[in-house]
């Protein structure tokens, strides 16, 4: 699959679920295991999408921690487009 096709697939996922936080692990399955971050970046720049990011620290049963990233697409409002 080409880079543009993967970017389009990531953008389509975001557009299908506006304002919903999407786990980065799901984005990996759509945008490519190693390239999903680049596809999110491309969606932001090439398709001019506002994509926010947040993360949570999770704790494993053994006490060690890891981060889980989440992303969401925030469509422009009509007021923003008119400004």
PyMOL Python script that loads the backbone (N, CA, C, O; Angstrom):
from pymol import cmd

cmd.read_pdbstr("""\
ATOM      1  N   UNK A   1       0.848  -1.176   0.000  1.00  0.00           N
ATOM      2  CA  UNK A   1       0.000   0.000   0.000  1.00  0.00           C
ATOM      3  C   UNK A   1       0.890   1.234   0.000  1.00  0.00           C
ATOM      4  O   UNK A   1       1.891   1.266   0.716  1.00  0.00           O
ATOM      5  N   UNK A   2       0.549   2.250  -0.786  1.00  0.00           N
ATOM      6  CA  UNK A   2       1.381   3.448  -0.870  1.00  0.00           C
ATOM      7  C   UNK A   2       1.165   4.349   0.338  1.00  0.00           C
ATOM      8  O   UNK A   2       0.190   4.222   1.078  1.00  0.00           O
ATOM      9  N   UNK A   3       2.117   5.267   0.507  1.00  0.00           N
ATOM     10  CA  UNK A   3       2.054   6.223   1.613  1.00  0.00           C
ATOM     11  C   UNK A   3       0.762   7.032   1.553  1.00  0.00           C
ATOM     12  O   UNK A   3       0.091   7.213   2.569  1.00  0.00           O
ATOM     13  N   UNK A   4       0.412   7.520   0.353  1.00  0.00           N
ATOM     14  CA  UNK A   4      -0.813   8.310   0.213  1.00  0.00           C
ATOM     15  C   UNK A   4      -2.038   7.495   0.578  1.00  0.00           C
ATOM     16  O   UNK A   4      -2.950   8.009   1.226  1.00  0.00           O
ATOM     17  N   UNK A   5      -2.075   6.250   0.179  1.00  0.00           N
ATOM     18  CA  UNK A   5      -3.212   5.393   0.494  1.00  0.00           C
ATOM     19  C   UNK A   5      -3.329   5.185   1.997  1.00  0.00           C
ATOM     20  O   UNK A   5      -4.433   5.206   2.541  1.00  0.00           O
ATOM     21  N   UNK A   6      -2.198   4.985   2.674  1.00  0.00           N
ATOM     22  CA  UNK A   6      -2.231   4.822   4.134  1.00  0.00           C
ATOM     23  C   UNK A   6      -2.654   6.117   4.818  1.00  0.00           C
ATOM     24  O   UNK A   6      -3.410   6.087   5.789  1.00  0.00           O
ATOM     25  N   UNK A   7      -2.172   7.249   4.321  1.00  0.00           N
ATOM     26  CA  UNK A   7      -2.601   8.536   4.871  1.00  0.00           C
ATOM     27  C   UNK A   7      -4.098   8.707   4.672  1.00  0.00           C
ATOM     28  O   UNK A   7      -4.800   9.144   5.583  1.00  0.00           O
ATOM     29  N   UNK A   8      -4.589   8.366   3.491  1.00  0.00           N
ATOM     30  CA  UNK A   8      -6.028   8.462   3.224  1.00  0.00           C
ATOM     31  C   UNK A   8      -6.821   7.552   4.152  1.00  0.00           C
ATOM     32  O   UNK A   8      -7.898   7.925   4.617  1.00  0.00           O
ATOM     33  N   UNK A   9      -6.298   6.369   4.422  1.00  0.00           N
ATOM     34  CA  UNK A   9      -6.991   5.434   5.311  1.00  0.00           C
ATOM     35  C   UNK A   9      -7.049   5.977   6.739  1.00  0.00           C
ATOM     36  O   UNK A   9      -8.078   5.867   7.405  1.00  0.00           O
ATOM     37  N   UNK A  10      -5.950   6.561   7.206  1.00  0.00           N
ATOM     38  CA  UNK A  10      -5.929   7.162   8.548  1.00  0.00           C
ATOM     39  C   UNK A  10      -6.903   8.340   8.601  1.00  0.00           C
ATOM     40  O   UNK A  10      -7.675   8.468   9.551  1.00  0.00           O
ATOM     41  N   UNK A  11      -6.865   9.197   7.582  1.00  0.00           N
ATOM     42  CA  UNK A  11      -7.766  10.350   7.539  1.00  0.00           C
ATOM     43  C   UNK A  11      -9.226   9.894   7.509  1.00  0.00           C
ATOM     44  O   UNK A  11     -10.074  10.493   8.170  1.00  0.00           O
ATOM     45  N   UNK A  12      -9.522   8.845   6.753  1.00  0.00           N
ATOM     46  CA  UNK A  12     -10.892   8.328   6.682  1.00  0.00           C
ATOM     47  C   UNK A  12     -11.350   7.802   8.043  1.00  0.00           C
ATOM     48  O   UNK A  12     -12.502   7.998   8.431  1.00  0.00           O
ATOM     49  N   UNK A  13     -10.454   7.136   8.763  1.00  0.00           N
ATOM     50  CA  UNK A  13     -10.807   6.651  10.102  1.00  0.00           C
ATOM     51  C   UNK A  13     -11.160   7.821  11.011  1.00  0.00           C
ATOM     52  O   UNK A  13     -12.176   7.789  11.705  1.00  0.00           O
ATOM     53  N   UNK A  14     -10.316   8.858  11.006  1.00  0.00           N
ATOM     54  CA  UNK A  14     -10.611  10.032  11.833  1.00  0.00           C
ATOM     55  C   UNK A  14     -11.933  10.685  11.423  1.00  0.00           C
ATOM     56  O   UNK A  14     -12.741  11.038  12.282  1.00  0.00           O
ATOM     57  N   UNK A  15     -12.153  10.843  10.133  1.00  0.00           N
ATOM     58  CA  UNK A  15     -13.385  11.499   9.673  1.00  0.00           C
ATOM     59  C   UNK A  15     -14.632  10.680  10.020  1.00  0.00           C
ATOM     60  O   UNK A  15     -15.713  11.243  10.201  1.00  0.00           O
ATOM     61  N   UNK A  16     -14.488   9.377  10.113  1.00  0.00           N
ATOM     62  CA  UNK A  16     -15.637   8.535  10.455  1.00  0.00           C
ATOM     63  C   UNK A  16     -15.971   8.589  11.943  1.00  0.00           C
ATOM     64  O   UNK A  16     -17.039   8.149  12.366  1.00  0.00           O
ATOM     65  N   UNK A  17     -15.044   9.135  12.729  1.00  0.00           N
ATOM     66  CA  UNK A  17     -15.252   9.181  14.182  1.00  0.00           C
ATOM     67  C   UNK A  17     -14.804  10.523  14.754  1.00  0.00           C
ATOM     68  O   UNK A  17     -13.922  10.560  15.612  1.00  0.00           O
ATOM     69  N   UNK A  18     -15.400  11.631  14.292  1.00  0.00           N
ATOM     70  CA  UNK A  18     -14.973  12.947  14.771  1.00  0.00           C
ATOM     71  C   UNK A  18     -15.176  13.085  16.282  1.00  0.00           C
ATOM     72  O   UNK A  18     -16.132  12.558  16.850  1.00  0.00           O
ATOM     73  N   UNK A  19     -14.264  13.795  16.901  1.00  0.00           N
ATOM     74  CA  UNK A  19     -14.288  14.091  18.343  1.00  0.00           C
ATOM     75  C   UNK A  19     -14.079  12.861  19.230  1.00  0.00           C
ATOM     76  O   UNK A  19     -14.120  12.981  20.454  1.00  0.00           O
ATOM     77  N   UNK A  20     -13.861  11.715  18.655  1.00  0.00           N
ATOM     78  CA  UNK A  20     -13.676  10.485  19.436  1.00  0.00           C
ATOM     79  C   UNK A  20     -12.181  10.196  19.580  1.00  0.00           C
ATOM     80  O   UNK A  20     -11.446  10.212  18.592  1.00  0.00           O
ATOM     81  N   UNK A  21     -11.736   9.935  20.796  1.00  0.00           N
ATOM     82  CA  UNK A  21     -10.334   9.576  21.022  1.00  0.00           C
ATOM     83  C   UNK A  21     -10.096   8.162  20.498  1.00  0.00           C
ATOM     84  O   UNK A  21     -10.818   7.228  20.845  1.00  0.00           O
ATOM     85  N   UNK A  22      -9.078   8.023  19.664  1.00  0.00           N
ATOM     86  CA  UNK A  22      -8.749   6.734  19.052  1.00  0.00           C
ATOM     87  C   UNK A  22      -7.392   6.292  19.572  1.00  0.00           C
ATOM     88  O   UNK A  22      -6.412   7.033  19.492  1.00  0.00           O
ATOM     89  N   UNK A  23      -7.344   5.102  20.095  1.00  0.00           N
ATOM     90  CA  UNK A  23      -6.116   4.527  20.639  1.00  0.00           C
ATOM     91  C   UNK A  23      -5.081   4.377  19.521  1.00  0.00           C
ATOM     92  O   UNK A  23      -5.406   3.914  18.428  1.00  0.00           O
ATOM     93  N   UNK A  24      -3.845   4.766  19.798  1.00  0.00           N
ATOM     94  CA  UNK A  24      -2.773   4.667  18.802  1.00  0.00           C
ATOM     95  C   UNK A  24      -2.607   3.241  18.289  1.00  0.00           C
ATOM     96  O   UNK A  24      -2.205   3.040  17.143  1.00  0.00           O
ATOM     97  N   UNK A  25      -2.909   2.258  19.118  1.00  0.00           N
ATOM     98  CA  UNK A  25      -2.785   0.870  18.673  1.00  0.00           C
ATOM     99  C   UNK A  25      -3.753   0.564  17.536  1.00  0.00           C
ATOM    100  O   UNK A  25      -3.456  -0.270  16.680  1.00  0.00           O
ATOM    101  N   UNK A  26      -4.899   1.222  17.517  1.00  0.00           N
ATOM    102  CA  UNK A  26      -5.824   1.062  16.397  1.00  0.00           C
ATOM    103  C   UNK A  26      -5.283   1.777  15.158  1.00  0.00           C
ATOM    104  O   UNK A  26      -5.412   1.275  14.041  1.00  0.00           O
ATOM    105  N   UNK A  27      -4.682   2.937  15.358  1.00  0.00           N
ATOM    106  CA  UNK A  27      -4.088   3.655  14.221  1.00  0.00           C
ATOM    107  C   UNK A  27      -2.977   2.842  13.572  1.00  0.00           C
ATOM    108  O   UNK A  27      -2.782   2.912  12.359  1.00  0.00           O
ATOM    109  N   UNK A  28      -2.248   2.071  14.374  1.00  0.00           N
ATOM    110  CA  UNK A  28      -1.192   1.209  13.832  1.00  0.00           C
ATOM    111  C   UNK A  28      -1.750   0.220  12.816  1.00  0.00           C
ATOM    112  O   UNK A  28      -1.116  -0.061  11.799  1.00  0.00           O
ATOM    113  N   UNK A  29      -2.929  -0.303  13.095  1.00  0.00           N
ATOM    114  CA  UNK A  29      -3.503  -1.315  12.201  1.00  0.00           C
ATOM    115  C   UNK A  29      -3.949  -0.702  10.880  1.00  0.00           C
ATOM    116  O   UNK A  29      -4.018  -1.400   9.868  1.00  0.00           O
ATOM    117  N   UNK A  30      -4.252   0.592  10.878  1.00  0.00           N
ATOM    118  CA  UNK A  30      -4.721   1.266   9.670  1.00  0.00           C
ATOM    119  C   UNK A  30      -3.568   1.939   8.925  1.00  0.00           C
ATOM    120  O   UNK A  30      -3.487   1.865   7.699  1.00  0.00           O
ATOM    121  N   UNK A  31      -2.673   2.597   9.676  1.00  0.00           N
ATOM    122  CA  UNK A  31      -1.625   3.396   9.060  1.00  0.00           C
ATOM    123  C   UNK A  31      -0.298   2.703   8.902  1.00  0.00           C
ATOM    124  O   UNK A  31       0.649   3.287   8.376  1.00  0.00           O
ATOM    125  N   UNK A  32      -0.210   1.467   9.347  1.00  0.00           N
ATOM    126  CA  UNK A  32       1.055   0.741   9.257  1.00  0.00           C
ATOM    127  C   UNK A  32       1.738   0.695  10.605  1.00  0.00           C
ATOM    128  O   UNK A  32       1.824   1.708  11.299  1.00  0.00           O
ATOM    129  N   UNK A  33       2.216  -0.455  10.971  1.00  0.00           N
ATOM    130  CA  UNK A  33       2.787  -0.673  12.292  1.00  0.00           C
ATOM    131  C   UNK A  33       3.912   0.299  12.627  1.00  0.00           C
ATOM    132  O   UNK A  33       3.983   0.793  13.752  1.00  0.00           O
ATOM    133  N   UNK A  34       4.786   0.581  11.676  1.00  0.00           N
ATOM    134  CA  UNK A  34       5.929   1.460  11.937  1.00  0.00           C
ATOM    135  C   UNK A  34       5.727   2.874  11.416  1.00  0.00           C
ATOM    136  O   UNK A  34       6.474   3.773  11.800  1.00  0.00           O
ATOM    137  N   UNK A  35       4.755   3.097  10.565  1.00  0.00           N
ATOM    138  CA  UNK A  35       4.623   4.391   9.887  1.00  0.00           C
ATOM    139  C   UNK A  35       3.376   5.174  10.284  1.00  0.00           C
ATOM    140  O   UNK A  35       3.117   6.231   9.710  1.00  0.00           O
ATOM    141  N   UNK A  36       2.614   4.699  11.227  1.00  0.00           N
ATOM    142  CA  UNK A  36       1.350   5.345  11.541  1.00  0.00           C
ATOM    143  C   UNK A  36       1.529   6.784  12.015  1.00  0.00           C
ATOM    144  O   UNK A  36       0.690   7.631  11.711  1.00  0.00           O
ATOM    145  N   UNK A  37       2.601   7.085  12.751  1.00  0.00           N
ATOM    146  CA  UNK A  37       2.826   8.464  13.208  1.00  0.00           C
ATOM    147  C   UNK A  37       3.018   9.410  12.019  1.00  0.00           C
ATOM    148  O   UNK A  37       2.514  10.533  12.019  1.00  0.00           O
ATOM    149  N   UNK A  38       3.746   8.946  11.017  1.00  0.00           N
ATOM    150  CA  UNK A  38       3.940   9.761   9.811  1.00  0.00           C
ATOM    151  C   UNK A  38       2.627   9.963   9.076  1.00  0.00           C
ATOM    152  O   UNK A  38       2.384  11.041   8.535  1.00  0.00           O
ATOM    153  N   UNK A  39       1.780   8.949   9.047  1.00  0.00           N
ATOM    154  CA  UNK A  39       0.489   9.081   8.371  1.00  0.00           C
ATOM    155  C   UNK A  39      -0.411  10.075   9.110  1.00  0.00           C
ATOM    156  O   UNK A  39      -1.149  10.826   8.471  1.00  0.00           O
ATOM    157  N   UNK A  40      -0.362  10.088  10.446  1.00  0.00           N
ATOM    158  CA  UNK A  40      -1.120  11.078  11.217  1.00  0.00           C
ATOM    159  C   UNK A  40      -0.580  12.472  10.907  1.00  0.00           C
ATOM    160  O   UNK A  40      -1.356  13.405  10.700  1.00  0.00           O
ATOM    161  N   UNK A  41       0.732  12.618  10.874  1.00  0.00           N
ATOM    162  CA  UNK A  41       1.348  13.898  10.539  1.00  0.00           C
ATOM    163  C   UNK A  41       0.947  14.351   9.138  1.00  0.00           C
ATOM    164  O   UNK A  41       0.641  15.525   8.926  1.00  0.00           O
ATOM    165  N   UNK A  42       0.950  13.425   8.186  1.00  0.00           N
ATOM    166  CA  UNK A  42       0.547  13.757   6.819  1.00  0.00           C
ATOM    167  C   UNK A  42      -0.915  14.193   6.756  1.00  0.00           C
ATOM    168  O   UNK A  42      -1.256  15.114   6.014  1.00  0.00           O
ATOM    169  N   UNK A  43      -1.767  13.546   7.519  1.00  0.00           N
ATOM    170  CA  UNK A  43      -3.181  13.941   7.550  1.00  0.00           C
ATOM    171  C   UNK A  43      -3.310  15.367   8.090  1.00  0.00           C
ATOM    172  O   UNK A  43      -4.119  16.155   7.600  1.00  0.00           O
ATOM    173  N   UNK A  44      -2.509  15.685   9.097  1.00  0.00           N
ATOM    174  CA  UNK A  44      -2.528  17.041   9.655  1.00  0.00           C
ATOM    175  C   UNK A  44      -2.093  18.073   8.619  1.00  0.00           C
ATOM    176  O   UNK A  44      -2.748  19.103   8.456  1.00  0.00           O
ATOM    177  N   UNK A  45      -0.999  17.805   7.923  1.00  0.00           N
ATOM    178  CA  UNK A  45      -0.423  18.807   7.025  1.00  0.00           C
ATOM    179  C   UNK A  45      -1.032  18.773   5.631  1.00  0.00           C
ATOM    180  O   UNK A  45      -1.447  19.811   5.117  1.00  0.00           O
ATOM    181  N   UNK A  46      -1.092  17.612   5.016  1.00  0.00           N
ATOM    182  CA  UNK A  46      -1.569  17.514   3.641  1.00  0.00           C
ATOM    183  C   UNK A  46      -3.078  17.696   3.519  1.00  0.00           C
ATOM    184  O   UNK A  46      -3.569  18.281   2.554  1.00  0.00           O
ATOM    185  N   UNK A  47      -3.805  17.186   4.513  1.00  0.00           N
ATOM    186  CA  UNK A  47      -5.267  17.274   4.443  1.00  0.00           C
ATOM    187  C   UNK A  47      -5.818  18.328   5.401  1.00  0.00           C
ATOM    188  O   UNK A  47      -7.031  18.486   5.544  1.00  0.00           O
ATOM    189  N   UNK A  48      -4.913  19.039   6.045  1.00  0.00           N
ATOM    190  CA  UNK A  48      -5.263  20.167   6.930  1.00  0.00           C
ATOM    191  C   UNK A  48      -6.283  19.789   7.994  1.00  0.00           C
ATOM    192  O   UNK A  48      -7.258  20.502   8.232  1.00  0.00           O
ATOM    193  N   UNK A  49      -6.032  18.655   8.621  1.00  0.00           N
ATOM    194  CA  UNK A  49      -6.926  18.172   9.663  1.00  0.00           C
ATOM    195  C   UNK A  49      -6.370  18.561  11.028  1.00  0.00           C
ATOM    196  O   UNK A  49      -5.168  18.463  11.270  1.00  0.00           O
ATOM    197  N   UNK A  50      -7.249  18.997  11.907  1.00  0.00           N
ATOM    198  CA  UNK A  50      -6.836  19.231  13.289  1.00  0.00           C
ATOM    199  C   UNK A  50      -6.956  17.905  14.023  1.00  0.00           C
ATOM    200  O   UNK A  50      -8.053  17.383  14.222  1.00  0.00           O
ATOM    201  N   UNK A  51      -5.808  17.370  14.421  1.00  0.00           N
ATOM    202  CA  UNK A  51      -5.771  16.098  15.132  1.00  0.00           C
ATOM    203  C   UNK A  51      -5.051  16.340  16.449  1.00  0.00           C
ATOM    204  O   UNK A  51      -3.860  16.650  16.473  1.00  0.00           O
ATOM    205  N   UNK A  52      -5.788  16.194  17.543  1.00  0.00           N
ATOM    206  CA  UNK A  52      -5.230  16.385  18.879  1.00  0.00           C
ATOM    207  C   UNK A  52      -4.644  15.080  19.391  1.00  0.00           C
ATOM    208  O   UNK A  52      -4.973  13.996  18.909  1.00  0.00           O
ATOM    209  N   UNK A  53      -3.772  15.210  20.378  1.00  0.00           N
ATOM    210  CA  UNK A  53      -3.121  14.044  20.978  1.00  0.00           C
ATOM    211  C   UNK A  53      -3.158  14.182  22.493  1.00  0.00           C
ATOM    212  O   UNK A  53      -2.998  15.274  23.037  1.00  0.00           O
ATOM    213  N   UNK A  54      -3.369  13.065  23.156  1.00  0.00           N
ATOM    214  CA  UNK A  54      -3.227  12.994  24.621  1.00  0.00           C
ATOM    215  C   UNK A  54      -2.686  11.622  24.951  1.00  0.00           C
ATOM    216  O   UNK A  54      -2.699  10.723  24.111  1.00  0.00           O
ATOM    217  N   UNK A  55      -2.210  11.457  26.174  1.00  0.00           N
ATOM    218  CA  UNK A  55      -1.721  10.140  26.578  1.00  0.00           C
ATOM    219  C   UNK A  55      -2.013   9.905  28.039  1.00  0.00           C
ATOM    220  O   UNK A  55      -2.218  10.839  28.814  1.00  0.00           O
ATOM    221  N   UNK A  56      -2.026   8.629  28.398  1.00  0.00           N
ATOM    222  CA  UNK A  56      -2.257   8.198  29.775  1.00  0.00           C
ATOM    223  C   UNK A  56      -1.129   7.276  30.185  1.00  0.00           C
ATOM    224  O   UNK A  56      -0.597   6.520  29.372  1.00  0.00           O
ATOM    225  N   UNK A  57      -0.775   7.346  31.442  1.00  0.00           N
ATOM    226  CA  UNK A  57       0.200   6.405  31.988  1.00  0.00           C
ATOM    227  C   UNK A  57      -0.577   5.242  32.576  1.00  0.00           C
ATOM    228  O   UNK A  57      -1.453   5.425  33.422  1.00  0.00           O
ATOM    229  N   UNK A  58      -0.247   4.056  32.121  1.00  0.00           N
ATOM    230  CA  UNK A  58      -0.912   2.833  32.588  1.00  0.00           C
ATOM    231  C   UNK A  58       0.071   2.058  33.467  1.00  0.00           C
ATOM    232  O   UNK A  58       1.285   2.149  33.283  1.00  0.00           O
ATOM    233  N   UNK A  59      -0.456   1.307  34.412  1.00  0.00           N
ATOM    234  CA  UNK A  59       0.381   0.515  35.317  1.00  0.00           C
ATOM    235  C   UNK A  59       0.123  -0.967  35.091  1.00  0.00           C
ATOM    236  O   UNK A  59      -1.019  -1.427  35.096  1.00  0.00           O
ATOM    237  N   UNK A  60       1.198  -1.691  34.894  1.00  0.00           N
ATOM    238  CA  UNK A  60       1.114  -3.149  34.746  1.00  0.00           C
ATOM    239  C   UNK A  60       0.978  -3.794  36.125  1.00  0.00           C
ATOM    240  O   UNK A  60       1.249  -3.149  37.137  1.00  0.00           O
ATOM    241  N   UNK A  61       0.562  -5.059  36.174  1.00  0.00           N
ATOM    242  CA  UNK A  61       0.439  -5.756  37.459  1.00  0.00           C
ATOM    243  C   UNK A  61       1.748  -5.782  38.262  1.00  0.00           C
ATOM    244  O   UNK A  61       1.720  -5.831  39.491  1.00  0.00           O
ATOM    245  N   UNK A  62       2.893  -5.748  37.568  1.00  0.00           N
ATOM    246  CA  UNK A  62       4.174  -5.780  38.284  1.00  0.00           C
ATOM    247  C   UNK A  62       4.610  -4.399  38.789  1.00  0.00           C
ATOM    248  O   UNK A  62       5.669  -4.268  39.401  1.00  0.00           O
ATOM    249  N   UNK A  63       3.783  -3.361  38.529  1.00  0.00           N
ATOM    250  CA  UNK A  63       4.086  -2.018  39.004  1.00  0.00           C
ATOM    251  C   UNK A  63       4.796  -1.142  37.984  1.00  0.00           C
ATOM    252  O   UNK A  63       4.883   0.070  38.181  1.00  0.00           O
ATOM    253  N   UNK A  64       5.304  -1.713  36.906  1.00  0.00           N
ATOM    254  CA  UNK A  64       5.950  -0.906  35.874  1.00  0.00           C
ATOM    255  C   UNK A  64       4.876  -0.133  35.097  1.00  0.00           C
ATOM    256  O   UNK A  64       3.704  -0.512  35.096  1.00  0.00           O
ATOM    257  N   UNK A  65       5.286   0.935  34.448  1.00  0.00           N
ATOM    258  CA  UNK A  65       4.325   1.775  33.741  1.00  0.00           C
ATOM    259  C   UNK A  65       4.656   1.873  32.255  1.00  0.00           C
ATOM    260  O   UNK A  65       5.782   1.612  31.829  1.00  0.00           O
ATOM    261  N   UNK A  66       3.663   2.248  31.496  1.00  0.00           N
ATOM    262  CA  UNK A  66       3.820   2.511  30.073  1.00  0.00           C
ATOM    263  C   UNK A  66       2.779   3.556  29.666  1.00  0.00           C
ATOM    264  O   UNK A  66       1.790   3.772  30.367  1.00  0.00           O
ATOM    265  N   UNK A  67       3.021   4.198  28.520  1.00  0.00           N
ATOM    266  CA  UNK A  67       2.099   5.215  28.033  1.00  0.00           C
ATOM    267  C   UNK A  67       1.240   4.685  26.892  1.00  0.00           C
ATOM    268  O   UNK A  67       1.697   3.911  26.051  1.00  0.00           O
ATOM    269  N   UNK A  68      -0.004   5.117  26.886  1.00  0.00           N
ATOM    270  CA  UNK A  68      -0.907   4.836  25.774  1.00  0.00           C
ATOM    271  C   UNK A  68      -1.317   6.187  25.190  1.00  0.00           C
ATOM    272  O   UNK A  68      -1.821   7.055  25.902  1.00  0.00           O
ATOM    273  N   UNK A  69      -1.095   6.354  23.880  1.00  0.00           N
ATOM    274  CA  UNK A  69      -1.449   7.592  23.197  1.00  0.00           C
ATOM    275  C   UNK A  69      -2.813   7.471  22.544  1.00  0.00           C
ATOM    276  O   UNK A  69      -3.207   6.404  22.074  1.00  0.00           O
ATOM    277  N   UNK A  70      -3.523   8.585  22.525  1.00  0.00           N
ATOM    278  CA  UNK A  70      -4.831   8.675  21.894  1.00  0.00           C
ATOM    279  C   UNK A  70      -4.842   9.907  20.997  1.00  0.00           C
ATOM    280  O   UNK A  70      -4.207  10.916  21.305  1.00  0.00           O
ATOM    281  N   UNK A  71      -5.559   9.819  19.900  1.00  0.00           N
ATOM    282  CA  UNK A  71      -5.666  10.917  18.952  1.00  0.00           C
ATOM    283  C   UNK A  71      -7.130  11.117  18.602  1.00  0.00           C
ATOM    284  O   UNK A  71      -7.912  10.167  18.595  1.00  0.00           O
ATOM    285  N   UNK A  72      -7.498  12.374  18.309  1.00  0.00           N
ATOM    286  CA  UNK A  72      -8.867  12.638  17.854  1.00  0.00           C
ATOM    287  C   UNK A  72      -8.856  13.736  16.797  1.00  0.00           C
ATOM    288  O   UNK A  72      -8.035  14.653  16.823  1.00  0.00           O
ATOM    289  N   UNK A  73      -9.781  13.611  15.888  1.00  0.00           N
ATOM    290  CA  UNK A  73      -9.982  14.592  14.827  1.00  0.00           C
ATOM    291  C   UNK A  73     -11.049  15.573  15.290  1.00  0.00           C
ATOM    292  O   UNK A  73     -12.121  15.172  15.742  1.00  0.00           O
ATOM    293  N   UNK A  74     -10.742  16.870  15.172  1.00  0.00           N
ATOM    294  CA  UNK A  74     -11.683  17.919  15.523  1.00  0.00           C
ATOM    295  C   UNK A  74     -11.972  18.709  14.248  1.00  0.00           C
ATOM    296  O   UNK A  74     -11.159  19.532  13.828  1.00  0.00           O
ATOM    297  N   UNK A  75     -13.132  18.458  13.630  1.00  0.00           N
ATOM    298  CA  UNK A  75     -13.464  19.163  12.393  1.00  0.00           C
ATOM    299  C   UNK A  75     -13.619  20.660  12.634  1.00  0.00           C
ATOM    300  O   UNK A  75     -13.971  21.090  13.733  1.00  0.00           O
ATOM    301  N   UNK A  76     -13.353  21.448  11.594  1.00  0.00           N
ATOM    302  CA  UNK A  76     -13.565  22.882  11.683  1.00  0.00           C
ATOM    303  C   UNK A  76     -15.056  23.152  11.820  1.00  0.00           C
ATOM    304  O   UNK A  76     -15.885  22.457  11.232  1.00  0.00           O
ATOM    305  N   UNK A  77     -15.380  24.165  12.600  1.00  0.00           N
ATOM    306  CA  UNK A  77     -16.780  24.585  12.689  1.00  0.00           C
ATOM    307  C   UNK A  77     -17.038  25.612  11.590  1.00  0.00           C
ATOM    308  O   UNK A  77     -16.100  26.161  11.012  1.00  0.00           O
ATOM    309  N   UNK A  78     -18.292  25.863  11.311  1.00  0.00           N
ATOM    310  CA  UNK A  78     -18.632  26.853  10.299  1.00  0.00           C
ATOM    311  C   UNK A  78     -18.110  28.236  10.676  1.00  0.00           C
ATOM    312  O   UNK A  78     -17.737  29.009   9.794  1.00  0.00           O
ATOM    313  N   UNK A  79     -18.075  28.559  11.957  1.00  0.00           N
ATOM    314  CA  UNK A  79     -17.548  29.853  12.399  1.00  0.00           C
ATOM    315  C   UNK A  79     -16.058  29.959  12.115  1.00  0.00           C
ATOM    316  O   UNK A  79     -15.583  31.024  11.718  1.00  0.00           O
ATOM    317  N   UNK A  80     -15.310  28.876  12.309  1.00  0.00           N
ATOM    318  CA  UNK A  80     -13.882  28.882  12.039  1.00  0.00           C
ATOM    319  C   UNK A  80     -13.617  29.040  10.551  1.00  0.00           C
ATOM    320  O   UNK A  80     -12.674  29.729  10.160  1.00  0.00           O
ATOM    321  N   UNK A  81     -14.427  28.419   9.725  1.00  0.00           N
ATOM    322  CA  UNK A  81     -14.239  28.494   8.273  1.00  0.00           C
ATOM    323  C   UNK A  81     -14.518  29.928   7.801  1.00  0.00           C
ATOM    324  O   UNK A  81     -13.832  30.423   6.906  1.00  0.00           O
ATOM    325  N   UNK A  82     -15.511  30.595   8.388  1.00  0.00           N
ATOM    326  CA  UNK A  82     -15.884  31.942   7.978  1.00  0.00           C
ATOM    327  C   UNK A  82     -14.868  32.985   8.431  1.00  0.00           C
ATOM    328  O   UNK A  82     -14.782  34.058   7.834  1.00  0.00           O
ATOM    329  N   UNK A  83     -14.110  32.694   9.458  1.00  0.00           N
ATOM    330  CA  UNK A  83     -13.160  33.685  10.015  1.00  0.00           C
ATOM    331  C   UNK A  83     -11.980  33.917   9.101  1.00  0.00           C
ATOM    332  O   UNK A  83     -11.098  34.714   9.421  1.00  0.00           O
TER     333      UNK A  83
END
""", "prot")
cmd.dss("prot")
cmd.show_as("cartoon", "prot")
cmd.util.cbc("prot")
cmd.orient("prot")
